[in-house]
Amino acid sequence: MRHGKKFNHLSRQTGHRKSMLANMACSLIEHKRINTTVAKAKALKQFVEPLITKSKEDTTHNRRIVFANLRSKYAVTDLFRDVAAKVGDRPGGYTRIIKVGNRLGDNADMAMIELVDFNELYNGGKKEEKKGRTRRAKKTSAPVATPAAPAPVVEEVVDSSESEQAEQTPVAEVETPAAEVETPEVVEETPVAEVEETPADEVEETPADEAPADEESKEEKE
């Protein structure tokens, strides 16, 4: 019967089971993935994920709690230094279980359990970004807003170009009246020549014609 069996005992006594899970958790933190049976992988997932959540806040109290479960100072150091930087923004689900088939000896279901943020294949080849804790993120976010100063430089360049265009346009306007002044002088010269020539011919021709006519009339009368 399964009365009072809320979790899998894994066919072991309490001390043996805790030591086995602690050793598997240390191996998972050190190598980032291990192969084991599906039953042990599910038990390890429930054992190690609360410890990873504790590592997000680096305090002496949390380090002592994690060390009481893992029993290895090297695993605690890796957990608070490397793993916590990766899972700083993840709200949960730090591990992934992938079934890999059956074992040849006893045909047991085998699986691979790994830390999600350390698998480059499932992340699509994205670059790994170090995610800091919430306290560090607030400090780094403040100086990011400073590089907004180069905006006035663009305005100065635009003003200089507009001033150059404004200086070039009046030069063209000054040149155009000069061409207009030259044309009226040519128009005024033409009527002067016509007026002077026509009266001179008429005045000279009329007296010459009238003079012989008067002399002939006088000779006839005589």
C-alpha positions in Angstrom: 0.0 0.0 0.0 1.1 3.6 -0.6 -0.3 5.2 2.6 1.6 8.3 3.5 3.8 8.1 0.4 3.8 11.7 -0.8 7.1 11.4 -2.8 9.1 8.6 -4.3 11.3 6.9 -1.8 13.5 5.4 -4.6 13.7 2.1 -2.7 16.1 3.6 -0.2 16.2 4.7 3.5 16.1 8.4 4.4 19.8 8.9 4.9 20.8 7.0 1.8 18.3 8.9 -0.3 19.4 12.3 0.9 23.1 11.5 0.3 22.3 10.3 -3.2 20.3 13.4 -4.1 23.0 15.7 -2.6 25.7 14.0 -4.7 23.5 14.1 -7.9 22.8 17.9 -7.2 26.5 18.6 -6.9 27.2 16.8 -10.1 24.4 18.7 -11.9 25.8 22.0 -10.7 29.4 21.1 -11.7 28.7 19.5 -15.1 25.4 21.3 -15.9 23.8 18.0 -17.2 23.8 14.3 -16.0 22.2 11.1 -17.2 20.1 9.0 -14.8 16.8 7.2 -14.6 13.5 9.1 -15.0 12.5 8.5 -11.4 15.7 9.8 -10.0 15.6 12.8 -12.4 12.2 13.8 -11.2 13.2 13.5 -7.5 16.4 15.5 -8.2 14.3 18.3 -9.9 12.3 18.7 -6.8 15.4 18.7 -4.6 17.7 21.1 -6.5 15.3 23.8 -7.8 14.5 25.3 -4.4 18.2 25.6 -3.8 18.7 27.4 -7.1 16.0 29.9 -6.0 17.9 30.5 -2.7 21.1 31.3 -4.7 19.4 34.3 -6.4 19.9 36.3 -3.1 23.5 36.0 -2.0 23.3 36.2 1.8 25.0 34.3 4.6 21.7 32.7 5.7 21.0 31.3 2.2 24.5 30.0 1.8 24.2 28.1 5.1 20.9 26.5 4.0 22.2 25.4 0.7 25.4 24.1 2.2 23.3 22.0 4.7 21.7 20.3 1.7 24.6 20.0 -0.8 27.4 19.3 1.8 30.0 20.6 -0.6 31.6 24.1 -0.4 32.8 23.9 -4.0 29.2 23.2 -5.3 27.9 26.1 -3.2 30.5 28.4 -4.6 29.7 27.5 -8.2 26.0 27.8 -7.5 26.1 31.3 -6.1 28.7 32.5 -8.6 28.0 31.0 -12.0 24.5 29.5 -11.9 22.9 32.4 -10.1 24.2 34.8 -12.7 22.5 32.9 -15.4 19.1 32.3 -13.8 18.8 35.8 -12.2 15.7 36.8 -14.2 14.1 33.4 -14.6 11.0 32.9 -12.3 11.4 29.1 -12.1 11.9 26.0 -14.2 15.6 25.9 -14.0 16.0 22.3 -15.1 14.8 20.2 -18.1 14.3 16.4 -18.3 14.8 14.8 -21.7 14.1 11.0 -22.1 16.9 9.2 -23.9 15.5 5.6 -24.1 15.8 2.4 -22.1 18.9 1.0 -20.4 20.3 -2.2 -21.9 20.8 -4.1 -18.6 17.4 -3.8 -16.9 15.4 -1.9 -19.5 14.9 1.1 -17.1 13.7 4.4 -18.5 16.7 6.7 -18.8 16.7 10.5 -19.0 19.1 13.5 -19.1 18.5 16.3 -16.7 20.2 19.6 -17.4 20.2 23.3 -16.5 18.1 25.2 -19.0 20.2 28.3 -19.4 23.4 26.3 -20.1 22.1 24.5 -23.2 23.3 26.4 -26.4 21.5 24.1 -28.8 18.0 24.7 -27.3 18.7 28.5 -27.0 19.1 28.8 -30.8 22.8 29.7 -30.7 22.1 33.0 -28.9 24.9 34.7 -27.1 24.9 34.0 -23.4 24.2 37.2 -21.4 25.2 37.4 -17.8 22.1 38.3 -15.9 22.9 40.1 -12.7 20.8 40.2 -9.5 18.1 42.7 -9.0 20.3 44.9 -6.8 23.0 45.2 -9.4 20.6 45.8 -12.2 19.3 48.9 -10.5 22.8 50.4 -10.2 23.7 49.7 -13.8 20.4 51.0 -15.2 21.0 54.6 -13.9 24.1 55.5 -16.0 22.6 54.2 -19.2 20.5 57.4 -19.7 23.5 59.7 -19.9 24.5 59.3 -23.6 21.8 61.7 -24.8 24.1 64.7 -25.1 25.1 64.4 -28.8 21.7 65.7 -30.0 22.6 69.5 -30.1 25.5 68.7 -32.4 23.0 67.8 -35.2 21.2 71.1 -34.8 24.4 73.1 -35.3 25.2 71.3 -38.5 21.8 72.0 -39.9 22.0 75.7 -39.1 25.4 76.1 -40.8 24.0 74.5 -44.0 21.0 76.8 -44.0 23.1 79.9 -43.6 25.3 78.9 -46.5 22.2 78.5 -48.7 20.9 81.9 -47.6 24.2 83.6 -48.5 24.3 82.0 -52.0 20.8 82.9 -53.1 21.1 86.8 -53.0 24.1 86.6 -55.3 22.0 85.3 -58.1 19.4 88.0 -57.5 21.9 90.8 -57.8 23.2 89.6 -61.1 19.8 89.6 -62.8 19.2 93.4 -62.7 22.5 94.0 -64.5 21.3 92.1 -67.6 18.0 94.1 -67.6 19.9 97.5 -67.5 21.8 96.7 -70.7 18.8 96.1 -72.9 17.1 99.5 -72.6 20.3 101.3 -73.9 20.1 99.5 -77.2 16.4 100.4 -77.6 17.0 104.1 -77.1 19.8 104.3 -79.7 17.6 103.1 -82.6 15.0 105.9 -82.7 17.7 108.6 -82.4 19.2 107.6 -85.7 15.9 107.5 -87.5 14.8 110.9 -86.3 18.0 112.6 -87.3 18.3 111.1 -90.8 14.7 111.8 -92.0 14.5 115.6 -91.4 18.0 116.2 -92.8 17.1 114.6 -96.2 13.8 116.4 -96.5 15.2 119.8 -95.6 18.1 119.6 -98.1 16.1 118.2 -101.0 13.2 120.7 -100.9 15.2 124.0 -101.3 17.3 122.4 -104.1 14.1 121.6 -106.1 12.3 124.8 -105.5 15.2 127.1 -106.5 15.5 126.1 -110.2 11.7 126.3 -110.5 11.7 130.0 -109.5 14.5 130.9 -112.0 12.6 129.3 -114.9 9.5 131.2 -114.2 11.4 134.5 -114.1 13.0 133.8 -117.5 9.6 133.1 -119.1 8.2 136.4 -117.9 11.1 138.3 -119.3 
